[in-house]
Amino acid sequence: MSRTLQFALAGAVLLAGHGVSLLQASVTNRQPVQPQREFCCPLGVSYLSGGGRVVLEQYCRRSGRSFFTFRVVGLASTCTHPPGTLLTDDRGRNYRMIGHSGLPPCESGELSEDPDAHFTWSFEQIPDDVGTISIAEYEDVVTQGMSYWAWRNVDISHCREGGQVP
């Protein structure tokens, strides 16, 4: 006898004497949807910039992307420029920036006035076996004359999913 039929019969027997109508319910064995797993690794690498600094706080992987979170310390008037930002691994492979949040894009002409802003840059996913990465901003027509940030040879070898608790 199927589970659905067993539940329907049991409910009918219990409710038969009370004049209550019974709606049949079905039971399914579907697995609950699992949230996408995020793996993050602390970095804590500072870049001095003018009178303040920008800290590369952590590296995360999820949904086929690599995310880097940053914290601005003591700097006002900041922006981000995705076309002039490049991530390169220790094999010379370049990764395209595919998103950013927390700072306005420089080409908008707006600047963040928060001297302690947090922001995120996301790139194509970096393979698990990469040892070091460099992230750098480069001058172009839009950002000419501005300060540029760079984190060179940042060790992410300890960020392998098997070597760090997700």
LOTI-632416 format. One record per residue (C-alpha): residue in one letter; x, y, z. Coordinates in pm, 1 decimal. Each point is the difference from the previous one (the first is absolute). Layout:
! residues N
<rec aa="A" X="X" Y="Y" Z="Z"/>
...
//
This chain:
! residues 166
<rec aa="M" X="0.0" Y="0.0" Z="0.0"/>
<rec aa="S" X="141.5" Y="340.8" Z="-91.2"/>
<rec aa="R" X="83.2" Y="259.2" Z="266.0"/>
<rec aa="T" X="-251.6" Y="242.5" Z="-143.5"/>
<rec aa="L" X="-275.5" Y="-259.4" Z="25.9"/>
<rec aa="Q" X="104.0" Y="-94.9" Z="355.3"/>
<rec aa="F" X="-20.1" Y="363.8" Z="114.3"/>
<rec aa="A" X="-333.3" Y="50.5" Z="-175.9"/>
<rec aa="L" X="-154.3" Y="-312.0" Z="159.2"/>
<rec aa="A" X="132.7" Y="81.7" Z="347.4"/>
<rec aa="G" X="-136.1" Y="353.0" Z="-24.8"/>
<rec aa="A" X="-337.0" Y="-124.7" Z="-125.0"/>
<rec aa="V" X="-32.5" Y="-241.8" Z="292.3"/>
<rec aa="L" X="90.1" Y="269.2" Z="254.9"/>
<rec aa="L" X="-229.2" Y="263.3" Z="-147.0"/>
<rec aa="A" X="-293.2" Y="-214.7" Z="-118.5"/>
<rec aa="G" X="-210.1" Y="43.6" Z="311.7"/>
<rec aa="H" X="39.6" Y="377.1" Z="14.5"/>
<rec aa="G" X="-154.0" Y="105.0" Z="-333.2"/>
<rec aa="V" X="328.1" Y="153.2" Z="-116.9"/>
<rec aa="S" X="93.6" Y="-29.1" Z="-366.3"/>
<rec aa="L" X="345.6" Y="-126.8" Z="-80.0"/>
<rec aa="L" X="228.5" Y="143.9" Z="-264.6"/>
<rec aa="Q" X="258.8" Y="-243.3" Z="-124.6"/>
<rec aa="A" X="359.5" Y="109.4" Z="53.4"/>
<rec aa="S" X="290.2" Y="-156.2" Z="-177.6"/>
<rec aa="V" X="337.7" Y="-71.5" Z="149.6"/>
<rec aa="T" X="307.8" Y="43.5" Z="-211.7"/>
<rec aa="N" X="354.6" Y="-103.5" Z="68.3"/>
<rec aa="R" X="163.6" Y="307.8" Z="-153.6"/>
<rec aa="Q" X="327.5" Y="113.5" Z="146.3"/>
<rec aa="P" X="-14.6" Y="353.2" Z="139.9"/>
<rec aa="V" X="173.8" Y="261.6" Z="-212.0"/>
<rec aa="Q" X="348.0" Y="51.9" Z="138.6"/>
<rec aa="P" X="130.1" Y="356.7" Z="19.6"/>
<rec aa="Q" X="302.0" Y="64.0" Z="-218.0"/>
<rec aa="R" X="312.6" Y="-67.3" Z="194.2"/>
<rec aa="E" X="239.3" Y="287.0" Z="50.4"/>
<rec aa="F" X="362.7" Y="-52.5" Z="84.0"/>
<rec aa="C" X="194.1" Y="295.9" Z="143.7"/>
<rec aa="C" X="358.8" Y="44.9" Z="108.5"/>
<rec aa="P" X="143.3" Y="296.7" Z="197.2"/>
<rec aa="L" X="284.8" Y="194.6" Z="-163.6"/>
<rec aa="G" X="54.6" Y="330.6" Z="187.6"/>
<rec aa="V" X="240.1" Y="159.8" Z="-249.6"/>
<rec aa="S" X="24.7" Y="382.4" Z="18.0"/>
<rec aa="Y" X="85.9" Y="242.6" Z="-276.8"/>
<rec aa="L" X="108.0" Y="346.8" Z="114.0"/>
<rec aa="S" X="-169.8" Y="273.8" Z="-196.7"/>
<rec aa="G" X="48.2" Y="367.3" Z="77.7"/>
<rec aa="G" X="-87.5" Y="61.9" Z="363.8"/>
<rec aa="G" X="-182.4" Y="-331.1" Z="38.2"/>
<rec aa="R" X="-0.5" Y="-356.7" Z="-115.1"/>
<rec aa="V" X="-213.4" Y="-257.4" Z="-176.8"/>
<rec aa="V" X="-10.8" Y="-345.9" Z="157.0"/>
<rec aa="L" X="-60.2" Y="-310.7" Z="-209.2"/>
<rec aa="E" X="-193.6" Y="-181.1" Z="272.9"/>
<rec aa="Q" X="-106.9" Y="-330.6" Z="-149.5"/>
<rec aa="Y" X="-35.0" Y="-222.2" Z="-302.1"/>
<rec aa="C" X="-325.5" Y="-193.9" Z="-54.4"/>
<rec aa="R" X="-120.0" Y="-247.5" Z="-261.0"/>
<rec aa="R" X="-361.4" Y="-68.4" Z="-90.7"/>
<rec aa="S" X="-214.8" Y="-46.3" Z="-307.5"/>
<rec aa="G" X="300.6" Y="-38.6" Z="-229.8"/>
<rec aa="R" X="144.1" Y="338.2" Z="100.4"/>
<rec aa="S" X="284.4" Y="129.3" Z="213.7"/>
<rec aa="F" X="-88.0" Y="287.2" Z="234.7"/>
<rec aa="F" X="239.7" Y="231.3" Z="180.5"/>
<rec aa="T" X="-120.7" Y="221.5" Z="283.2"/>
<rec aa="F" X="184.6" Y="318.5" Z="88.1"/>
<rec aa="R" X="-14.9" Y="263.8" Z="271.2"/>
<rec aa="V" X="102.2" Y="361.8" Z="-52.2"/>
<rec aa="V" X="162.8" Y="149.7" Z="310.4"/>
<rec aa="G" X="27.6" Y="378.5" Z="29.9"/>
<rec aa="L" X="-53.4" Y="85.7" Z="-367.4"/>
<rec aa="A" X="-278.4" Y="215.1" Z="-135.5"/>
<rec aa="S" X="-74.4" Y="62.7" Z="-366.5"/>
<rec aa="T" X="38.8" Y="-353.2" Z="-134.2"/>
<rec aa="C" X="-146.4" Y="-179.2" Z="-300.1"/>
<rec aa="T" X="58.2" Y="-322.4" Z="-191.4"/>
<rec aa="H" X="88.2" Y="-44.6" Z="-365.8"/>
<rec aa="P" X="-72.4" Y="-353.5" Z="-126.6"/>
<rec aa="P" X="139.5" Y="50.4" Z="-353.3"/>
<rec aa="G" X="334.4" Y="100.3" Z="152.1"/>
<rec aa="T" X="13.9" Y="-279.5" Z="260.6"/>
<rec aa="L" X="185.4" Y="-321.3" Z="-71.0"/>
<rec aa="L" X="43.6" Y="-321.4" Z="196.0"/>
<rec aa="T" X="291.4" Y="-223.0" Z="-103.7"/>
<rec aa="D" X="105.7" Y="-334.0" Z="148.1"/>
<rec aa="D" X="350.3" Y="-141.4" Z="48.0"/>
<rec aa="R" X="-19.6" Y="-168.8" Z="-342.5"/>
<rec aa="G" X="-67.9" Y="329.0" Z="-179.8"/>
<rec aa="R" X="-368.7" Y="-70.4" Z="-63.5"/>
<rec aa="N" X="-224.4" Y="309.0" Z="12.4"/>
<rec aa="Y" X="-349.9" Y="-8.1" Z="149.0"/>
<rec aa="R" X="-278.7" Y="228.9" Z="-111.7"/>
<rec aa="M" X="-180.8" Y="212.2" Z="260.1"/>
<rec aa="I" X="-366.8" Y="-92.0" Z="-17.1"/>
<rec aa="G" X="-144.1" Y="215.6" Z="274.9"/>
<rec aa="H" X="56.3" Y="248.3" Z="280.2"/>
<rec aa="S" X="-196.3" Y="153.4" Z="284.7"/>
<rec aa="G" X="49.5" Y="252.2" Z="278.2"/>
<rec aa="L" X="179.7" Y="276.4" Z="-192.7"/>
<rec aa="P" X="-131.8" Y="205.6" Z="-291.6"/>
<rec aa="P" X="160.7" Y="-55.2" Z="-340.9"/>
<rec aa="C" X="256.2" Y="272.1" Z="-78.1"/>
<rec aa="E" X="-152.4" Y="62.7" Z="-343.3"/>
<rec aa="S" X="-322.2" Y="119.7" Z="170.8"/>
<rec aa="G" X="190.1" Y="299.0" Z="139.6"/>
<rec aa="E" X="-124.5" Y="-87.0" Z="349.8"/>
<rec aa="L" X="230.9" Y="-71.9" Z="291.8"/>
<rec aa="S" X="-67.9" Y="-176.5" Z="328.3"/>
<rec aa="E" X="43.5" Y="241.4" Z="287.7"/>
<rec aa="D" X="4.3" Y="-281.1" Z="259.3"/>
<rec aa="P" X="358.1" Y="-13.8" Z="134.5"/>
<rec aa="D" X="-63.0" Y="-353.2" Z="131.5"/>
<rec aa="A" X="-192.9" Y="-159.1" Z="-288.3"/>
<rec aa="H" X="-22.5" Y="-371.8" Z="-71.4"/>
<rec aa="F" X="-11.4" Y="-122.3" Z="-359.0"/>
<rec aa="T" X="12.5" Y="-319.3" Z="-206.3"/>
<rec aa="W" X="152.7" Y="-90.5" Z="-333.2"/>
<rec aa="S" X="-98.3" Y="-324.6" Z="-173.2"/>
<rec aa="F" X="194.3" Y="-178.0" Z="-271.9"/>
<rec aa="E" X="-16.9" Y="-319.1" Z="-200.3"/>
<rec aa="Q" X="71.5" Y="-293.7" Z="230.0"/>
<rec aa="I" X="364.2" Y="-63.6" Z="84.9"/>
<rec aa="P" X="101.0" Y="-369.1" Z="-8.0"/>
<rec aa="D" X="58.9" Y="-160.8" Z="338.9"/>
<rec aa="D" X="367.9" Y="-71.4" Z="-70.7"/>
<rec aa="V" X="108.8" Y="363.6" Z="-56.2"/>
<rec aa="G" X="264.3" Y="107.9" Z="253.2"/>
<rec aa="T" X="16.8" Y="379.8" Z="-33.9"/>
<rec aa="I" X="-198.8" Y="274.4" Z="-168.2"/>
<rec aa="S" X="50.7" Y="366.8" Z="-77.9"/>
<rec aa="I" X="-281.8" Y="252.5" Z="-25.7"/>
<rec aa="A" X="83.2" Y="340.2" Z="-143.0"/>
<rec aa="E" X="-173.3" Y="306.4" Z="-136.2"/>
<rec aa="Y" X="149.6" Y="162.7" Z="-307.6"/>
<rec aa="E" X="-24.9" Y="356.2" Z="-124.9"/>
<rec aa="D" X="-210.2" Y="73.4" Z="-304.0"/>
<rec aa="V" X="-180.9" Y="304.7" Z="-139.3"/>
<rec aa="V" X="-274.0" Y="-14.9" Z="266.1"/>
<rec aa="T" X="233.5" Y="-31.4" Z="299.1"/>
<rec aa="Q" X="290.7" Y="213.4" Z="-117.6"/>
<rec aa="G" X="164.1" Y="179.6" Z="292.0"/>
<rec aa="M" X="-169.1" Y="-208.9" Z="271.9"/>
<rec aa="S" X="165.0" Y="-230.6" Z="253.9"/>
<rec aa="Y" X="6.9" Y="-369.3" Z="-86.0"/>
<rec aa="W" X="-13.9" Y="-301.3" Z="227.2"/>
<rec aa="A" X="201.7" Y="-318.4" Z="-40.9"/>
<rec aa="W" X="45.7" Y="-318.6" Z="198.7"/>
<rec aa="R" X="286.1" Y="-201.2" Z="-146.2"/>
<rec aa="N" X="92.0" Y="-363.6" Z="61.0"/>
<rec aa="V" X="-274.0" Y="-59.3" Z="256.9"/>
<rec aa="D" X="33.0" Y="-355.1" Z="131.9"/>
<rec aa="I" X="-327.9" Y="-190.8" Z="-32.0"/>
<rec aa="S" X="153.5" Y="-348.7" Z="18.0"/>
<rec aa="H" X="-151.4" Y="-45.1" Z="348.5"/>
<rec aa="C" X="-344.0" Y="72.6" Z="-147.7"/>
<rec aa="R" X="-50.6" Y="-338.4" Z="-160.4"/>
<rec aa="E" X="-342.1" Y="-129.8" Z="87.1"/>
<rec aa="G" X="143.3" Y="-319.0" Z="150.3"/>
<rec aa="G" X="252.4" Y="194.1" Z="210.0"/>
<rec aa="Q" X="-236.2" Y="250.9" Z="161.9"/>
<rec aa="V" X="-327.9" Y="-55.7" Z="179.9"/>
<rec aa="P" X="-280.6" Y="131.8" Z="-222.6"/>
//
